[in-house]
């Protein structure tokens, strides 16, 4: 039974995991995020008191 012979399939498994763990993450991490977070100046909000009608 050829599917029980691990010689070609183990090498394919190892090389595919090497590709997944080395090449693909570096390509993904090289992308630039379009919306970089910017620092927002902190403003003090004016809190008006609410006069209750009763």
Secondary structure, 3 states (H helix, E strand, C coil): CHHHCHHHHHHHHHHHHHHHHHHHHHHHHCCCCCCCCCCCCCCCCCCCCCCCCC
